[in-house]
Amino acid sequence: MSRVSREWNAHERRPTVVLAPGERCGGKRQYHRFIMPDIIGLGLDSTDIDRVEEVLERWGDRFMTRVFTPGEIAYCQRRHRPAIHFAGRFAAKEATMKALGTGHTQNVLWRDVEVVRLGGPPSIVLHGGARRRFDALGGGRTLLTITHSETVALAQVLLLGR
């Protein structure tokens, strides 16, 4: 059932009609939007794959265990070119910290943000300080996308409210 919200269309000075998902908008001068959870954070990051490859060669296990969880390390090391996947996960961690509004601090650590694959697309699991910050923001769920070219890995994270 439609209801008129308190929001006004800036161009026409008319109220916006809020529709439930799948509901049709009647009349030709009505405006609509779908009811969606609030976006409480957005983060985007890019990481040079060659740079991650150099860091892995120089620091090896010391870097991996400081930044990545055991599950992330195992996943990446099973791949043909692990640096691509480490770079994608590093970008996802950075993007998540940006979306949380914290960056890398003493309260939100690298391993507090974990990228997992459970038979589908990658997703974010938050632990420790990252989880506390997410809950304090009123977080309900996260959305993650990771992509890469030959030289760069990109990740975008969207935090949605309840």
WOWO-V238348 format. One record per residue. N is the residue number from 1. RES is the residue in one letter. SS is DSSP state (H for helix, E for strand, - for the rest). PSI is psi as a letter, one per 40 degrees, with the letter a starting at -180 (999 if undefined). OMEGA is omega in radians with two decimals (none if undefined). Layout:
# WOWO-V238348
N;RES;SS;PSI;OMEGA + N;RES;SS;PSI;OMEGA
This chain:
# WOWO-V238348
1;M;-;h;-3.11 + 2;S;-;i;3.02 + 3;R;E;i;3.12 + 4;V;E;h;-3.14 + 5;S;E;i;3.10 + 6;R;E;e;3.11 + 7;E;E;i;-3.13 + 8;W;E;i;3.05 + 9;N;E;h;-3.03 + 10;A;-;d;-3.06 + 11;H;-;d;-3.03 + 12;E;-;e;-3.09 + 13;R;-;f;3.11 + 14;R;E;i;3.10 + 15;P;E;i;3.07 + 16;T;E;h;3.08 + 17;V;E;h;3.14 + 18;V;E;h;-3.09 + 19;L;E;i;2.98 + 20;A;-;i;3.13 + 21;P;-;h;3.12 + 22;G;-;e;-3.12 + 23;E;-;i;-3.14 + 24;R;-;i;3.13 + 25;C;-;h;3.13 + 26;G;-;i;3.14 + 27;G;-;i;-3.04 + 28;K;-;e;-3.13 + 29;R;-;e;3.12 + 30;Q;-;i;3.09 + 31;Y;-;i;-3.09 + 32;H;E;i;2.97 + 33;R;E;i;3.13 + 34;F;E;i;3.09 + 35;I;-;h;-3.13 + 36;M;-;i;3.05 + 37;P;-;i;3.12 + 38;D;-;i;3.01 + 39;I;E;h;-3.11 + 40;I;E;e;3.10 + 41;G;E;i;3.12 + 42;L;E;h;3.12 + 43;G;E;i;3.12 + 44;L;E;h;3.11 + 45;D;E;i;3.03 + 46;S;E;i;-3.12 + 47;T;E;h;3.08 + 48;D;E;h;-3.11 + 49;I;H;d;3.13 + 50;D;H;d;3.12 + 51;R;H;d;3.10 + 52;V;H;d;3.12 + 53;E;H;d;3.11 + 54;E;H;d;3.13 + 55;V;H;d;3.11 + 56;L;H;d;3.11 + 57;E;H;d;-3.08 + 58;R;H;d;-3.00 + 59;W;H;e;3.05 + 60;G;-;b;-3.07 + 61;D;H;d;-3.12 + 62;R;H;d;3.09 + 63;F;H;d;-3.07 + 64;M;H;d;-3.07 + 65;T;H;d;3.10 + 66;R;H;d;-3.01 + 67;V;H;d;-3.00 + 68;F;-;i;3.08 + 69;T;-;i;3.10 + 70;P;H;d;3.11 + 71;G;H;d;3.11 + 72;E;H;d;3.14 + 73;I;H;d;-3.14 + 74;A;H;d;-3.14 + 75;Y;H;d;-3.08 + 76;C;H;d;-3.11 + 77;Q;H;e;3.08 + 78;R;-;e;-3.07 + 79;R;-;i;-3.13 + 80;H;-;d;3.10 + 81;R;-;g;-3.04 + 82;P;H;d;-3.07 + 83;A;H;d;3.11 + 84;I;H;d;-3.07 + 85;H;H;d;3.03 + 86;F;H;d;3.13 + 87;A;H;d;3.11 + 88;G;H;d;3.12 + 89;R;H;d;3.08 + 90;F;H;d;3.10 + 91;A;H;d;3.12 + 92;A;H;d;3.10 + 93;K;H;d;3.10 + 94;E;H;d;-3.14 + 95;A;H;d;3.13 + 96;T;H;d;3.12 + 97;M;H;d;3.06 + 98;K;H;d;3.13 + 99;A;H;d;3.10 + 100;L;H;e;3.14 + 101;G;-;e;-3.07 + 102;T;-;d;-2.92 + 103;G;-;a;3.11 + 104;H;-;h;-3.14 + 105;T;-;i;3.08 + 106;Q;-;d;-3.13 + 107;N;-;d;3.12 + 108;V;-;h;-3.06 + 109;L;-;i;-3.12 + 110;W;H;d;-3.05 + 111;R;H;e;3.04 + 112;D;H;e;3.11 + 113;V;E;h;-3.09 + 114;E;E;h;3.07 + 115;V;E;h;-3.11 + 116;V;E;i;3.02 + 117;R;E;h;-3.13 + 118;L;-;f;3.11 + 119;G;-;e;3.12 + 120;G;-;a;3.12 + 121;P;-;i;3.11 + 122;P;E;i;3.09 + 123;S;E;i;-3.09 + 124;I;E;h;2.95 + 125;V;E;h;-3.09 + 126;L;E;h;3.13 + 127;H;-;i;2.96 + 128;G;H;b;-3.09 + 129;G;H;d;3.11 + 130;A;H;d;3.12 + 131;R;H;d;3.12 + 132;R;H;d;3.12 + 133;R;H;d;3.13 + 134;F;H;d;3.12 + 135;D;H;d;3.13 + 136;A;H;d;3.10 + 137;L;-;e;-3.09 + 138;G;-;f;-3.08 + 139;G;E;i;3.10 + 140;G;E;d;3.12 + 141;R;E;i;-3.13 + 142;T;E;i;3.02 + 143;L;E;h;-3.09 + 144;L;E;h;2.95 + 145;T;E;h;3.12 + 146;I;E;h;3.05 + 147;T;E;i;3.11 + 148;H;E;i;2.98 + 149;S;-;a;3.09 + 150;E;-;d;-3.00 + 151;T;-;d;-3.00 + 152;V;E;h;2.99 + 153;A;E;h;-3.14 + 154;L;E;i;3.07 + 155;A;E;i;3.05 + 156;Q;E;h;-3.11 + 157;V;E;h;3.08 + 158;L;E;h;3.08 + 159;L;E;h;-3.13 + 160;L;E;i;3.11 + 161;G;E;i;-3.11 + 162;R;-;999;none
